[in-house]
Amino acid sequence: MKVNEIRALGSEELVKQLEEAGKELFDLRFRLATKQLVNHREIRRVRKNIAQMKTLIRERELGIRQA
């Protein structure tokens, strides 16, 4: 998910996406531990998405506007 797509989401949708990303990260870590994960880059992609979502949530809390 790109940053512009994340910024277009409403607050409730953003929280929902964050929860789904957390579940996906858990599943990926579980698959990694059981040697079933094929593409290890998926973990990095999901972690990056989570960080972007949390950053945007924090920006909205602080009232920071991005151009």
C-alpha positions as CSV (number, residue, x, y, z in Angstrom):
1,M,0.0,0.0,0.0
2,K,1.4,3.4,-1.0
3,V,1.5,6.4,1.2
4,N,-1.0,8.3,-0.9
5,E,-3.4,5.4,-0.5
6,I,-2.9,5.3,3.2
7,R,-3.5,9.1,3.5
8,A,-6.7,8.7,1.6
9,L,-8.2,6.4,4.2
10,G,-10.4,7.7,7.0
11,S,-9.4,7.2,10.6
12,E,-11.6,4.2,11.2
13,E,-10.5,2.5,8.0
14,L,-6.8,3.3,8.9
15,V,-7.2,1.6,12.3
16,K,-8.9,-1.4,10.6
17,Q,-6.0,-1.7,8.1
18,L,-3.5,-1.4,10.9
19,E,-5.1,-4.3,12.7
20,E,-5.2,-6.4,9.6
21,A,-1.5,-5.6,9.0
22,G,-0.7,-6.7,12.5
23,K,-2.5,-10.0,12.0
24,E,-0.7,-10.5,8.6
25,L,2.7,-9.8,10.3
26,F,1.9,-12.4,13.0
27,D,1.0,-15.0,10.3
28,L,4.2,-14.2,8.4
29,R,6.3,-14.6,11.5
30,F,4.6,-17.9,12.3
31,R,5.2,-19.2,8.8
32,L,8.8,-18.1,9.0
33,A,9.2,-20.0,12.3
34,T,7.7,-23.2,10.7
35,K,9.9,-22.8,7.6
36,Q,6.8,-22.3,5.3
37,L,7.6,-18.7,4.3
38,V,8.8,-18.5,0.7
39,N,9.3,-14.7,0.3
40,H,11.1,-13.2,3.3
41,R,10.7,-9.7,1.9
42,E,7.0,-9.8,2.8
43,I,7.8,-9.3,6.5
44,R,9.7,-6.1,5.7
45,R,6.9,-4.8,3.5
46,V,4.3,-5.4,6.2
47,R,6.5,-3.8,8.9
48,K,7.0,-0.8,6.7
49,N,3.2,-0.5,6.1
50,I,2.6,-0.7,9.8
51,A,5.1,2.0,10.5
52,Q,3.6,4.3,7.8
53,M,0.1,3.8,9.2
54,K,1.2,4.5,12.8
55,T,3.1,7.6,11.6
56,L,0.0,8.9,9.9
57,I,-2.2,8.2,12.9
58,R,0.2,10.2,15.1
59,E,0.3,13.0,12.6
60,R,-3.4,13.2,12.7
61,E,-3.4,13.2,16.5
62,L,-0.9,16.1,16.5
63,G,-2.8,18.0,13.8
64,I,0.2,18.0,11.4
65,R,-0.7,18.6,7.7
66,Q,1.4,17.1,5.0
67,A,1.6,18.6,1.5
